[in-house]
Structure formats: structure tokens, C-alpha cells
């Protein structure tokens, strides 16, 4: 009998089945508490106790079914919560049913059926990257440290999930193989200097072929090979070699620059001399031909009128001679009373000018142009003949 039931002695018993004032303290009545909870649940689900039924009869069976329904409802809620999932715009999900590929799900609200279904959800637009560094042997048997960075994306989620157990680990192993193959077929100078860009392109192509053969669903977007270096133990010797090669290249560039400046200038001067010589030759030939033609025509005219022609030649010659000298000779009648006129002012001016350019004047007075007209010589001879008469 409970402590608060009618007929009980509430003054002598406490809620735990003992007596006030120093009785034995016992545990709570769990059966009674469970019975009250069951009655409350039966009332919620329509399984309440009917009139005339025994307390341990049908009412007990209805309470059991009510608890079962509650448990099933809770399990259904939990299952539904775990089965509904959201795929972002940057993601995809692969669903396996009974361990076999079922479908690839795009962005949106989706549902699958565990435990018969399994899903793998990955970001397929984010660009991933990892860095690797290692000592490698070059073609000329030198050891160098080659650091590189590989950037990649997951482009086929089905292959990424199903074909390879650990695709990113396989990617790292394939990268190591591709880099060692490319570095092993390249000399150290190319690896340390200007050959890194070409090496990166070759590594990317070879690595992509490996991943396509494995069907990993990974696409390589970029391979960046950073500045390679020699091991620390021999770094100073490598630096000396690199500096020597840089000095050699600088000297070569300076020599080529000097050659490019001197050779065209010499060629230009040679071409100028050739052009001047050709021009002088053409000028002399043309002048000689002109004088020859004029002399031929003069001979024809001389045969027609010798006296007039001789007189004309004499006058032309005297005009040419007198125009180039500052001395004037005035002859008298029959060669008598000859007068020589000397303009002193012009002679002084001409002497002062001659002192500043003596070499040029001497060359002009002592040398004779090979193209001097023959008619002038003929005129001078005629002049001497006339004076002799």
C-alpha cells in the first residue's frame, strides 16, 4: 500500500516506504511509477483502462502497443532526419544502393535510404593544391632539390569515389613518378635556370595521363615548379658555378653588342667609299664623253670656218684665263708700250687667303684635272702661235 492511499497511515510512513522517526529507508516504488507512465501513454493513444477490466489484463497489452508506436515514431523521425540532405551549388553527391552505383545528385534538397543507400558528397568546383619537395637525380648525374605545387579539381565524382581507394594519395604518388622522370631526362643547368617552365608543362601532361589511366576523376589545372636548388652540402660550389656562367654570358653579350656596333659601321663606310668611287668614275667618264663629243663637233665647225673658229677659241681661252687671275696685261700697238696692271689690294687679299689654305691652293695649281677640255689646250697653242707671228 502506498503511503498516500486511503486507509494508510500517513503519519507513520514516508514516501519511501519507511516510518517517520527512524524507520528503514527503502527504494522508490518503480512499478507504481512505471504503471502511471503507462496509463498516461495509453490515454494519449486511446488505450485507456475500460470498466470491468482487470488492471493486469487488456489495459496492460494496450500500453505495450502504445510504447511500441512511440518508439517506431521516434525511429522514423531520426531516420528521416538523417536521410534528408542538402547539396550545395558547388557540390555533388554519389549515391550507392546495396554497394553499387545508383546515381549522381546535383545541387538541391535530396533524400536517400540508409542503410541500404550510402552517399559521398564532395566539392567539385573548389581548386585544391598540395606541395611536394624531394631530392632528385638529373640527366648529368647531379642531385638537386625540386619543390613544386600541384593544383587540381575533382571533375568526375563517380570515378573519384569508386575507382580508386584513396585518389589523392594516388595523385601524390603519380606526381612523384612524373617529376622524377622529367628531372631525370633534363640536365642540371636547365633545371636551375630557364628550363623550369618547360619542365612544369611536361610534368602536368605526364601526370594527367597517369590519372586518366587510373580513372581517378581528377583534373590537373596547374603545376608550378619553384626555384630548384642544390643540396645544402654543396650549395656554395653550385653558387660559384652559376656566377661563373652568368659572367660568361655577360661577356658574350658585351662582345656581341660591340660587334653589332662596329661591323655595321665598317660596312657602311666601305659602301660609302664604293659609292663615291662609282660616282667619280661615272662623272669622269661622262665628262670625257662630253668633251669628246664637243671636240668632234668643234672639228666639224673648224673645217667649215677655220679663222672664225680660231678667233672664237682664242677669245674663250683668254676669258677663262683672265677671270682666274688678278694680273692684267695691256698691250700696245704692234707689241709696244705694254702695260702690266697689278691690283695690289686684291693681291694682298688673295695672299692672306692663300696662307690659310696653302695646301689646297698648291694642289689646285700643280695638279691638272684629267678631264680638262682639249679645246683649252688648242686655244693656248693658237695664242702662242699668234704672238709668235
Buried (B, 14 or more C-beta within 10 A) or exposed (E): EEBEEEEEEBEEBBEEBBEEEEEEEEEEBEEEEEBEEBBEBBEEBEBEBEEEEEEEEEBBEBBEEBBEBEEEEEEEEEEEEEBEBEBEEEBBBBBBEEEEEBBBBEEEEBEBEEEEBBBBBBBBEEEBEEEEEEEBEBEEEBEBBBBBBBBBBBBBBBBBBBBBEEBBEBBBEBBBEBBBBBBEEBEBBBBBEEBBEEBBEBBBEBBBEBBEEBBBBBBBBEBBBBEBBBEEEEEEEBEEBBEEEEEEEEEEEEEEEEEEEEEEEEEEEEEEEEEEEEEEEEEEEEBEEEBEEEBEEBEEEBEEEEEEBBEBBBEBBEEEEEEEEBEEEEEEEEEEEEEEEEEEEEEEEEEEEEEEEEEEBEEEEEEEEEBEBEBBEBBBEBBEEEEEE
